[in-house]
Amino acid sequence: MKMKKKRKKVVFHGLKQRGLKKERRSILEGVPKDFPSLSQAYQLTQKASKVGFDWPSIEGVLNKLDEEMRELKEALSLQNRRRIREEIGDLLFVLANVSRFLKINPEEALKKTLDKFVSRFHYIETSLHKEGKSFHQSNLIEMDRLWEESKKKKTK
């Protein structure tokens, strides 16, 4: 009977140790892979920041943003799709880091912008429809004018 208890204890201790080893191999663990990518980037930079891997001020992050924009322009000039995709990813990552630095949820910020875009685009659609026009019967100059008009109407 004593032997069984001791063996159970050893087995439990071994399982517990294995569980502890799996718990954390990296500071960055614990960010769910099924989260939206901007949220993952926000949380990853937050975890890195907690251990001191961060810029001392927003200027450093904004300089990085400028650097990534230059790299995207270079990739565009070379027409290198692989690099373009990589640089767009780098830009999005830095923007999530800017958001974290300013304590603004990037998903919420993007959602508000999407809502604003849809509202303004809907204004263009409605305005064209009132004039008896479709998008194909319009042009970019007219649509731009309506876009600017929609912005003015929202601020009043």
Summary of the structure (lengths in Angstrom):
residues: 156
radius of gyration: 25.6
end to end distance: 82.7
largest distance: 90.8
contacts: 366
relative contact order: 0.08
helix: 78%
strand: 0%
